[in-house]
Amino acid sequence: MKSHSTSYKIHGEDLQFVSIGLRRGHTVIAEAGSLMFMSESVQLDTHLSDGSDSNAGFWGTLWNAGKRALTGESFFLTHYTGIGNAEGQVAFSGPYPGKIIPMNLAQYQAPILCQRGAFLAAAYGTKIDIAFTRNLGTGFLGGEGFILQRLSGDGMAFVHSCGKIVEIPLKNQTIRINPGCIVAFEETINYDIVPAGNITTMLFGTKSIFLATLSGTGRIWLQSLPFNLLANRICEEGIKQGLFANKSEGGNWGTF
């Protein structure tokens, strides 16, 4: 299915949101809870389907929704459709400080694989599916999960990340990365997990016992601040400053 065309603008530097223009009859799909605002000429509906396969049937649609839920997305997707004569506007923001990566899926060699929860919004007709890492060890040892999000189609998709973003093209090359820094990569890239070094290096030289290796030809997107590190540091500093009670010592989390 050909994706609906959309115009868009990304606003801000580090706390970004994306506004998308919708002509009459055109639809954009988004993760539930990501809406920032929408104009009066935009209609909101909730569906199980992403709209990429009109022949899926009820059970096929239910199965696809269940697969999306495995990647950390909501069971339902929200559809926003332009219904006015003038172009409508709808805007989405991420759940934490970071950047929004616009991806024209028609320009890539293959579908895009994203980490859990990275998907923000996409043109109607974009298929949101799941992909498995090469083996269970890759997912468990990498710390970022066994299941990845898979985005395919020929329209615009928007992915959210934490911190600064760098896009790196690989040409039959290999790069080793902190697994938490990976946002997305083309499906032509091979993803694996290797030890960070010898036992001394693994225990004392880095907090990441394992590193991800991305190899092959294609594009990858990295974030400078893995969200799990940000969340852990906030909790550690909160305990030090007495903002949170240490869970091991009893007390309630989140009391100020």
C-alpha positions as CSV (number, residue, x, y, z in Angstrom):
1,M,0.0,0.0,0.0
2,K,1.3,3.4,-0.9
3,S,1.8,5.6,2.1
4,H,-0.1,9.0,2.5
5,S,2.1,12.0,1.7
6,T,2.8,14.4,4.6
7,S,4.6,17.7,5.1
8,Y,6.4,18.2,8.4
9,K,8.5,20.5,10.5
10,I,10.7,19.6,13.5
11,H,10.7,22.3,16.2
12,G,13.3,23.0,19.0
13,E,16.8,21.8,19.6
14,D,16.9,19.3,22.5
15,L,13.2,19.1,23.5
16,Q,11.9,18.6,20.1
17,F,8.4,18.0,18.7
18,V,7.3,17.4,15.1
19,S,4.3,19.1,13.5
20,I,2.7,17.3,10.5
21,G,0.5,18.8,7.8
22,L,-2.5,16.8,6.8
23,R,-4.5,17.4,3.6
24,R,-8.1,16.3,3.4
25,G,-8.3,12.5,3.5
26,H,-4.7,12.0,4.5
27,T,-3.8,10.2,7.7
28,V,-0.8,9.8,10.0
29,I,-0.5,7.1,12.7
30,A,1.1,7.6,16.0
31,E,1.8,5.9,19.3
32,A,-0.9,6.5,21.9
33,G,0.0,9.4,24.3
34,S,2.4,11.1,21.9
35,L,-0.1,13.8,20.8
36,M,0.9,17.4,21.6
37,F,-1.8,19.3,19.8
38,M,-4.0,19.2,16.7
39,S,-6.1,21.6,14.7
40,E,-9.9,21.6,14.4
41,S,-9.7,20.1,10.9
42,V,-8.0,16.9,12.1
43,Q,-10.1,13.9,13.2
44,L,-8.8,11.4,15.8
45,D,-9.6,7.7,15.8
46,T,-8.2,4.7,17.6
47,H,-7.5,1.4,15.7
48,L,-5.8,-1.9,16.1
49,S,-4.4,-1.7,12.6
50,D,-1.6,0.5,11.2
51,G,-3.4,0.6,7.9
52,S,-0.7,-1.2,5.9
53,D,-2.7,-4.3,5.1
54,S,-6.4,-3.9,4.4
55,N,-6.8,-7.7,3.8
56,A,-5.5,-8.8,7.2
57,G,-8.9,-9.6,8.7
58,F,-9.8,-9.4,12.3
59,W,-7.5,-12.1,13.6
60,G,-4.6,-10.9,11.5
61,T,-5.1,-7.4,12.7
62,L,-5.3,-8.6,16.3
63,W,-2.1,-10.6,15.8
64,N,-0.2,-7.6,14.4
65,A,-1.4,-5.4,17.3
66,G,-0.1,-8.1,19.8
67,K,3.3,-8.1,18.0
68,R,3.6,-4.3,18.4
69,A,2.8,-4.6,22.1
70,L,5.9,-6.9,22.4
71,T,8.1,-4.0,21.4
72,G,6.8,-1.7,24.1
73,E,4.2,0.1,22.0
74,S,0.6,0.4,22.9
75,F,-1.9,-2.3,21.7
76,F,-3.8,0.4,19.8
77,L,-2.6,3.1,17.4
78,T,-4.1,6.5,17.0
79,H,-5.0,7.7,13.5
80,Y,-5.2,11.4,12.7
81,T,-7.0,12.3,9.5
82,G,-7.4,15.6,7.7
83,I,-11.1,16.4,7.3
84,G,-11.1,20.1,6.4
85,N,-10.6,22.0,3.1
86,A,-7.5,23.6,4.4
87,E,-4.4,21.7,5.5
88,G,-4.7,20.5,9.2
89,Q,-1.9,20.3,11.7
90,V,-1.1,17.7,14.3
91,A,2.0,17.6,16.5
92,F,3.8,14.9,18.5
93,S,6.5,15.0,21.1
94,G,8.7,12.3,22.7
95,P,8.4,11.0,26.3
96,Y,11.8,12.3,27.3
97,P,14.3,15.0,26.2
98,G,16.0,14.2,22.9
99,K,15.9,14.4,19.2
100,I,13.3,13.3,16.6
101,I,14.7,11.6,13.5
102,P,12.7,12.0,10.3
103,M,13.1,9.0,8.0
104,N,11.8,8.9,4.4
105,L,11.5,5.1,4.2
106,A,11.5,5.2,0.4
107,Q,15.1,6.3,0.4
108,Y,16.6,3.4,2.2
109,Q,17.8,0.1,0.9
110,A,15.8,-1.9,3.4
111,P,13.3,-1.6,6.3
112,I,14.5,0.2,9.4
113,L,15.0,-1.7,12.7
114,C,14.5,0.4,15.9
115,Q,15.0,-0.2,19.6
116,R,11.9,-0.7,21.7
117,G,9.7,2.4,22.2
118,A,11.6,4.4,19.5
119,F,8.6,4.8,17.1
120,L,6.8,8.1,17.4
121,A,4.6,8.6,14.3
122,A,4.4,7.7,10.6
123,A,2.5,8.2,7.4
124,Y,-0.6,6.0,7.0
125,G,0.5,2.9,5.1
126,T,3.7,2.4,7.0
127,K,3.9,-1.1,8.4
128,I,5.0,-1.4,12.1
129,D,6.2,-4.9,12.8
130,I,8.7,-6.7,14.9
131,A,12.1,-8.2,14.1
132,F,14.1,-10.6,16.2
133,T,17.8,-10.2,17.0
134,R,20.0,-13.0,15.6
135,N,19.9,-15.0,18.8
136,L,18.6,-14.9,22.4
137,G,22.1,-14.1,23.7
138,T,22.2,-11.0,21.5
139,G,19.0,-9.7,23.0
140,F,19.6,-10.7,26.7
141,L,23.3,-9.8,26.9
142,G,22.9,-6.6,24.9
143,G,20.5,-5.3,27.5
144,E,18.2,-3.7,24.9
145,G,15.9,-6.6,24.3
146,F,15.4,-9.6,22.0
147,I,12.7,-7.9,19.9
148,L,13.2,-4.8,17.7
149,Q,10.7,-2.6,15.9
150,R,10.6,-2.9,12.1
151,L,9.4,0.0,10.0
152,S,8.7,-0.5,6.3
153,G,6.9,1.4,3.6
154,D,7.5,4.4,1.2
155,G,6.4,7.3,3.4
156,M,7.8,9.4,6.3
157,A,8.4,7.9,9.7
158,F,9.5,9.7,12.9
159,V,11.7,8.0,15.6
160,H,12.5,9.5,19.0
161,S,15.9,9.2,20.7
162,C,17.6,10.6,23.8
163,G,20.5,13.1,23.6
164,K,22.3,14.1,20.4
165,I,22.0,12.0,17.3
166,V,24.7,10.9,14.8
167,E,24.0,9.1,11.6
168,I,26.9,6.8,10.4
169,P,27.0,5.2,7.0
170,L,28.8,1.8,6.9
171,K,30.3,0.4,3.7
172,N,31.3,-3.1,4.4
173,Q,32.6,-2.0,7.8
174,T,32.1,-3.0,11.4
175,I,31.6,-0.7,14.4
176,R,31.4,-1.6,18.1
177,I,28.9,0.4,20.2
178,N,27.4,0.6,23.7
179,P,24.1,-1.3,23.0
180,G,22.1,1.5,24.7
181,C,23.4,4.0,22.2
182,I,21.7,2.3,19.2
183,V,18.5,3.9,18.0
184,A,18.0,2.4,14.6
185,F,19.7,0.7,11.7
186,E,18.9,-0.5,8.2
187,E,18.0,-4.2,8.0
188,T,21.0,-4.8,5.7
189,I,23.2,-4.4,8.8
190,N,24.1,-7.4,10.9
191,Y,23.6,-7.0,14.7
192,D,25.5,-9.0,17.3
193,I,26.9,-8.9,20.8
194,V,30.5,-9.5,21.8
195,P,32.4,-9.2,25.1
196,A,33.9,-5.8,25.8
197,G,37.4,-7.2,26.3
198,N,39.2,-9.5,28.7
199,I,37.7,-10.3,32.2
200,T,39.5,-7.3,33.8
201,T,38.3,-4.9,31.3
202,M,34.8,-6.3,31.5
203,L,34.6,-6.0,35.2
204,F,36.5,-2.7,35.9
205,G,37.1,-0.9,32.6
206,T,33.5,-0.2,31.5
207,K,30.0,-0.4,32.8
208,S,29.0,-2.3,29.7
209,I,30.2,-5.9,29.9
210,F,29.2,-6.5,26.4
211,L,29.3,-4.3,23.2
212,A,27.1,-4.4,20.2
213,T,28.7,-4.9,16.8
214,L,27.0,-3.5,13.7
215,S,28.6,-4.7,10.4
216,G,27.8,-4.6,6.7
217,T,26.6,-1.8,4.4
218,G,23.8,0.6,5.4
219,R,23.0,3.4,7.8
220,I,22.9,3.4,11.5
221,W,21.6,6.1,14.0
222,L,23.2,6.4,17.5
223,Q,22.1,8.5,20.5
224,S,24.6,10.1,22.9
225,L,22.6,9.5,26.0
226,P,21.0,6.0,26.5
227,F,17.8,6.6,28.4
228,N,18.5,3.8,30.9
229,L,21.7,5.5,32.0
230,L,19.9,8.8,32.4
231,A,17.2,7.2,34.5
232,N,19.7,5.4,36.7
233,R,21.8,8.6,37.2
234,I,18.7,10.5,38.2
235,C,17.7,7.8,40.8
236,E,21.3,7.7,42.1
237,E,21.5,11.5,42.5
238,G,18.1,11.6,44.0
239,I,19.1,9.1,46.7
240,K,22.3,11.0,47.5
241,Q,20.4,14.3,47.8
242,G,17.7,12.7,49.9
243,L,15.0,13.3,47.3
244,F,14.2,9.6,47.1
245,A,14.2,7.0,49.8
246,N,16.7,4.2,49.1
247,K,14.6,1.2,48.3
248,S,17.0,-1.2,50.0
249,E,16.5,0.8,53.2
250,G,12.8,0.9,53.0
251,G,10.6,4.0,52.5
252,N,8.6,5.2,49.5
253,W,10.1,6.1,46.2
254,G,9.2,9.5,44.8
255,T,8.6,11.4,48.1
256,F,10.0,14.9,48.1
